[in-house]
Amino acid sequence: MLGGFGHEPSSHWVEVVPAQDHPAGSTITVGVTPEADMPGELSQIPQVEHTFRYITSNYSEFAGFPAPLTNGGLNEKNVAARDVWSNSREELWDMTPTDQTGPQYSDLSRIAMERASSAREAVEILGDLIDTYGYSTYGGNSHLFADENEGWVFIEFSGGAGLWAAERLGPDEIRVSYPGYIQDFPVSAVDGTDPDFLGSANLVSFAQQQGWYDPATDAAFDLQQVYGQPFPTAEFAVGQDADPEDPAPYRNPVSLEEEFAKLAPVKLEDVMRIVRDPRWSDDRSGYGHVAELRSDLADPSLATLWVAPTAAATAPYTPIAIGTEDLPVEYTQHRYLTAEASSTYLSPEYAEQEATEYATQTFKRLMYAACSRPEDYLAEVTAALEGFEAQSLADWRDVQSEAADEIAAGGDGADVLTSYTHDRALAGLALGNHLLDDVLALSRENGGLRVPEVEVPVGTTASARSLSMAMDGVSARDRMNCDAGGGWTDGSTLDRAGSYGDPADVPDFDDARISGNPAATAAAGDGDDRGWLWGIAGVAAGALLGVLATWRLRGAKR
């Protein structure tokens, strides 16, 4: 399994990108513009003849990086990808040329989804691209790739020297990339014959030239020490709450790996919950992804990415299979939080798309409402979301089985998969609206909606509600979040382990927007007596999942 989330103040939307054939001579534009913090120039590189089908969350803004941007997803070859920052040492920042060219982090993420048939092949493709065309950096980055057999960590370093490295993860390993890292690296691996490590040909020699590594005196070639920066947070004990004054709480991947190991044997529900954890699922978390990389699928089209359209702390996961044809328009691109939306008019071509409700905005509103008073609302919101997902987890096995039967009979199963995903996505949106209305109504009754406590400049006639709404501060502690100190108000991820969701906790809500799938309509919260069966089935199905838990948490960019 591979889970994670985005970290961008931007619009986000979900897309199923079809497999495509491209004419000979086709190219793609890669790189960054002069507007990037580390400026560069866009360039073109060859497109391949055929690109694979994949599921992703796109987003619209990262300064100097042309949209749409992506951090990965899941492709038709059962390869999952996640992207996460990994700051290179400051000397490498200073070495980075201002006219840098070559693919940047999003280009690499998208290309891996389009071209890789395995996790290792994703690493080989990216390494070859950097060797051939260079790399455009914002300060250092990493990726996690996984398939049903193994995972790979891939680090690309700043500096303009084409430095990169990769490490293989086995079936019983847990890796938290928060930030992404590789420590001990065998120096001989740069020749390409090591089964567990790969790297650019100059990875060791460049460090020696700079005086950062001396094989005569250094016990190991530790990439984190040689090329990286210290983790933002010092090591901490399992279950220890972060210092309230820590500006980057919990950002020590080694400590988080020790915590995650306490969940073993890891189930799908565990990864979904850890990505939802309010210690990091906050206003900057653009989406939640969990890829379930099964080796026993009847057909590749049944491979599934569980997607929360924005921060999973207050948004439900929807199962999306590779064979799903499309998604409700409510989950596609809208103008809320999209770059330049406030200074441009809408193209009439997008009028009806924009007229629909935007799932990302609805669940963002639920976050702002619930997280304003997490001690009052978060427990009930979380219970409703997990109860809803328990229904989805149980239903999904039957949906996959029905689609497999259709495929065996000569069909493609797409209608079965698409119908359920549409119904469940819209049911989740209806639940979100119901929870949002309830929370706001309760807040109005409990003292009224808060008036911003901000200073109105002398002479200004506008009220506090009309002043700038921009956040004053830059740390993780400053952002809107639901963290009660170590997680939820009613316990941490470890405290909650062993059970996941009770459909009885899903409130009755208006399901008028749901159509097409009777099972999905029944599961939308109508109090059906089968609710307890769904809950048990969801947990039992999760318990049968494999033990690969390559996990990545998307951290803040530089």
N, C-alpha and C positions, 0 to 999 in steps of 0.2 A: 504494500500500500504506500501511496505517496500523497501527502496532504500539505496544504499551505494556503497562503492568502496574499493578496496584493497589498502594496503600501504606497498608494498614490492619491493625492487629493484631486480627483478627476472623475469624470463620468465613466461608468463601466457598463458593459453589456455583454450578453452571451451570444455566441455564434457557432453554428455547425458548418464548417468549411468543407465543401465537397471535394472529392478527388478531381483533378483536372489534368488535361494534356495541354502542352504548350508548344507553339511552333518553334522550329529550329531558329536559333539566333535570338530567342527571347532573353531579356535581362530583367533584373530587379534592382531597385535603388536601395542602397544601404548607407549607413553612417549617420553623422550628426551635422548640424548646421552651425554657422558662426554664433548663433544665439545660445548654444549650450554652455554650461559652466566651464567645461573643457572644450573649447570650440574645435570644429573640424569642417570637413567638406564632404558633401554627398558624392557618391560614385555609383557606377553600375557594375554588377557582376553577372555572370551567366545564370539563367534559370535552367533547371533540369527539365527533361522532356515530360516527366510525369510527377505530380505531387499528390501526397496521400490525403485522405479525408481525416479531419480532426475536429475536436471540440475545444473551444477556448473562451476565455473572457478577454475581450478587447477593452482598451481604455484610450482616452483622448489627449492626455497632456503629460509631458515631462519635458521641461524646457530644452529646446533645440533638438528634440527627437521626434521625427515626423510620425503622426498618427495614421492608422490605428496601431497601438502598441500592444504587446502581449508578453506574458511571463511564462507561457507554456500551456499545457492542457493534456489531452489524451488523443492518440491517433489510432488509425485502423489497424496498426500492427501491434497494438497493446503496449505501446511505449508512452510513458507519462513523463512530463517535464515540469519542473518548477525553477524559478529564477530568484536569486536573493543576492543582496549586496555583500561585498567582501572587500573592505577597504585595503588598498595597497599602501605600503609605507610612503610617507610624504615625499621622500626623495624621488620616488617613481612618479608621483603627481607632478613634481617640478620638471621631470624629464619629458613629460608628455608633450609632443609637438602641437602647436596651435593650428596646424593644417592637417591633423590626423585624418586618415581615411580607413575604410574597411568596415565590416559589419559591427554593429553595437549589440548590446544585450538582447534587445527585442528582436532584432534581425536573426540572431543566433537561435533564440527560443522558437521563432516561427519556422526557420529552416529545419531545425531538428524535428519538429512536428510534421513537416512536409516531406522529409526525405529519409528519416531513420527507421529501420526495421527492427532494431534492438537498442537497448541502452548503450551497449558498447559502441555500436555503429554511430549513435548520436555523438559520442565523444570523438570518434575518429573523424566524422564529418566536420565538426566544429574546429578541431585541431588543424585539419587540412585547410579550412577556410582562412584561419588566422595566419597559418604559414604562408598562404598564397596571396592574400589580399590585405593583411594587417588587421588591426582591431581598433575601433573607436570607443574610448572609455569615458566614464563619468567619475572614475576614481577607483575602479576595481569591482569585479562582479564574480558571481558563481552560479552554477546550475546543479540541480539534482535530476538525474535521469533514472528511470526504473522500468523494468519489464517484469514478467512473471517469474524470472529466474534470478535477477540480480539488480543492483543499483550502482550508479557511478556518480561521484562528485567531480565537477569540472570547475576549475578556477581560471579566470583570465585576469592578468595583472596589468596595471597601468604602466606607462613609461615609453610606449611606442616601440618596444623591442620585440613584440610578438611573443611574450612569455605566457605560457599556459601549462597547466598540470591537471592530472585526473587520477582518482583513486577508486578502485572497485570496492563495493560493499557486498558482503555475502548474505545468505538467507536469514541469519540470526542477528544481524547487526541493526542497530538503531543509529540514525544520524540526524541531528538537529542542525540545520544551517540557520543560525541566528546570531552572528553572520555565518556565511559559508566558510569552510576552512579545510585544509589538509595539513597535517603535522609531519611526522617522519616520512621521508620520501627516499627510496633507494636511488642513489646517484646513477646506477647502471641502467635504470629504467628508461633513460632518454634514448637508448638505442632501439626502443620499440619492441623488445622481446619479453618484457615482464608481463605476466598475465594479469597482474593486479594494479599496475601503475603505468601511466603514459605521460609524456611531457614534451614540450618543445625542445628541439635539439640544443638550444642555448640556455636551457633552464639552470644548469649547474655552472657552466662557464661564465655566464653573465654575473652571477652572484660572486664568483671568485674574482672577477675583474673589478667589481665594485668594493671588494674587501669585506663583503658581508658573510662569506663562508670560506673557511680554511679547512680542507680535509685533514690536515696534519694536526689540528688542535680541536676541531669541533667533533663531538661524539656522534652527532647525527645531522643530517640535512633536514632541518625542520622548516617547512615552507611557511608556517605561520610566523615563526620568528624571523626568518630571512626576508620574506617579501611582504608580510602582512603587518597589521596593527594589532595591539592587544585587544582582547574582547572588551566591549564597552562596560561590562559588569564583572566584578570579581566573582570567583566561585562561591556558591552558597549551598547549604545542606538541603536535602530533599524535604519539601514541606515548609521551608523557611520563607516567610514573607519578605518582600523587598523593602529596603530602607525607603520610607516615604519621601526622602529627599533625593533619592537616586533618579537622575534625569533620564536614564535608559534602563528601567527595571527589567530584570530577568534575562538580559541579553548576554548570557553565558551558555553557549551550546553544550558544553561538556556537563555542566550541572543539570541542564534540562534533559539530557540523555539519561542521566541517572534516575531522574524522576520518571521519565517515560518507561524505563525498564521495570518499574514497580507495577506497571499495568499488564505485564506478560502473563499469559499469552494474549497478545494484542489482537483485538477484534476491530472490525470496520467501525463500529459505534465508538470505540475508544478514540480513533483518529478523528472522527467527526467532532467529538466533544473537545479534543485538545485543540483543534483548529478554532472552535467556538470559544475557547477559554477567554473570559473578559480581561485577563491580564495583558492580552495583546490584540484581541479582536475589538478594535475601537474605531473611532471616526476615520482613521487612516487606512483601515483594512477594507480594501475595495471589493473583495469577494472572498468566498471560501471554496476550495476545491479539495476533494478526496477521490483519488483514483483507486479503484479496486481491481488489482491486476491478477485475475484468476487464470489458472492453467487448465481448467476443466470446462471451458465454455464450449457449447455445441457449435458455435459459429462465431467468427471474429466480430461480427456486427453487434453482438450482445455485450461487448466490453463497455463498462459503465464509468462515467465520471459523475460524482455527486456534487452539485453546484448550488451554492448560496449566492444570490445575485449581488449582494453586498456583504458587509461584515456579518458573519454567521452568529455573532452574539445575539442579534435580533432579526435573523432571516432564516427561513427553513431551507434545507437541502432538497433539491429535486434530482432524481436519477435521470441522466441523459445517456443513452446508448449511442454507440457509433452509428448504428442503423437508424437512429432517429432522423427524420427528414428535415424538420425545422422546428422552431420554437414559437410560442405565442409572441405577437408583435410587442406586447407589453415588456418583454425581456430584451428587445433589441435596442438599438441606439436611440437616445433622446437628447434633448439639448441641456437638460439640467446638469450642471457642472462641466459642460463641454467647453473647451477652449474657444474663446472669441464669441461665445453665444450672446454675451451681453452687448456686443458692439456690432452685430450683424443681424440681418433679417433672415427669416426661414425661407429656404428654397421651397416653392410650391410643390415640388415633387415629393417632399417629405411631410406634407401637411397632415395627411391622415395618420401616418406613423406617429407624428408628434402629438396628434390629438388623443392618442390612447394614453392610459395610465402608464407610468414608468415604474417598474417594479423596484429598481434601485432607489428611487426617490421615496417610495412608500416605506420601504424597510429602513431607509435612513431616518425618516420621520419617526418611525417606531423607536429607533435607537435614541434619538434626541428626547423623546417623551419618556421612555422607560429609564434611560440612564441619568436623567435629571434627578430622579428619586429612586435609585436602584434598590434601596432597602425596602421600598414599598412595592415595587413592580417586577423586578428582574426574575425572582423565583417563579412567579406565575407565568411570565412570558416564556421563560426557558422550558418549563414543564409543558406548556402548550406546543412549543416547537418540537420538543423531543417526542411527545405523544403523537404528533402529526407524522413525524419521521418513522416512528415505530410501525405505523400503518404502512407507510411507503416501503419500508424494508421488507415487510412480510409480503405485500402485494407484488413487489418487484420480482421475486423468485418465480411467481406464477406467470407474470407478464413475460419474463424471459423464456419460460417453458413453452408458453403459447406461441411466442415468436419462433422458437426453435422448431416446433411442430410444423408451422407454416413453411419454414425454410426447407425442412425435410420433404415436404410435399411439393416443392418446386417454386415456392414463393420467396419473398425476401424478408418477410416479417416486419417491414417498415411501418405498415399501417398500425399494427399492434403496439409497437414501441412508441410511435409518434403520438397515437391517441392517448396512451396513459401519461406520457410526459406532459402533453398539453394540459390534460385534465388536472394533473397533480400540480403543475406550475400555477395554473389559475386558481386552484383551490388554496394553495399556499398564499397567493396574493389576497384572496378573500379573507383568509385567516388573519393576515397581517393588518388589513383594514379594520377588522373586528377588534383586534387587540389594541390598535392605535386609538380607535374611538373610545374604547373602555378606559385606557390609561388617561387620555386627555379629559374625559368626563370626570374621572376620579380626582384628577389634579384640580379641575375647576371647583369641585365640591370641597376639596381639602385646602382651602386658603386661596384658591385662584391660581391662574398661570403666572409664573414669576415675571416680574418686571426687571429688565436688565439693570444691575447695579453698576453702572458706568458713569464716569464723570462727564457731564455736558459742559463743553467749553463756555467760558463767559461770553455773553453776547449772542450765543447760538440760540435760535428759537425752536429748532427741531427737538423733538423729545428723544429720550434714551432709546426708544424703539426704532428710531430712524437714523442712528449713527452707524458707523462701520461695524459690520458683524464679523470682521476678521479676528482670528485668534491672536491674543497678545502673549507670545511665547513660542518656543520651538521644541521643547522637550516632550517626550511621551507623556509625562505627567500633566502637561498643559492641555492635551487633547481631550475631547469628549470621550469618556469611557465609563464602563459599568463595574470596574474592578473594586470590589469591596475590601481589598487587601488579601491577596492570595487566591482570588477567584470570585465565586459567587457568594452572596450573603448567606446561603445555606450550605456551604461546603466547597472544597476544592475539587479539581478533577479527580484526584486520588480518593477523596472522600466519597465521590459519587460513582466510583468504579463498581462494576458488577451488575448494574441494571441500567436500562436505557429506555425511557419513555413509557408512558401509560396512555393509551388512547382515551381513557376516561378523563384525562386532564385537558383534552381538546374541547374548548367551548363550542356550543352550537353557534354556527355562523351562517350568513347568507351565502348559499352555494348556487345562486341563480346564474352566475357566470360560467358554471361548469356544465359541460355537455359531452355526449359521445360515449363515455365509458361508465356503465352502471356501477361497476365495482369502485371506480374512483369517486363517483357521486356518493355512494354509501359510506366511503371512507372519509368524506369531507367534514364529518363532525355531527352526524345525525343521531348519535346515541345508540347505534345498532348494538345488539347483544354480542356481536362477534368481536367487539373491541378487545376483550381480554385475550382472545385467541391471536389477534394481530400482534399484541405486545409480546406474548410468549414466542410466537414464530419469529418475530424480528430478532430477538436475542439469540434464539437457537441457531438461526441461519448465520448470524454474525460469528458465533462460536466456531463455526466450521471453516472460517477463512484462514488463509496461509499466514505464516509467521514473519514474512518480510515486512519490516516496518521502517522503510527509509522515509524519514519525515523531514519536511522542510518548512520552516516558518519564514515568510517573506519579510525581510527587515527593511528598515528605512534606507533609502539611497543616501549617498553622501550629501 
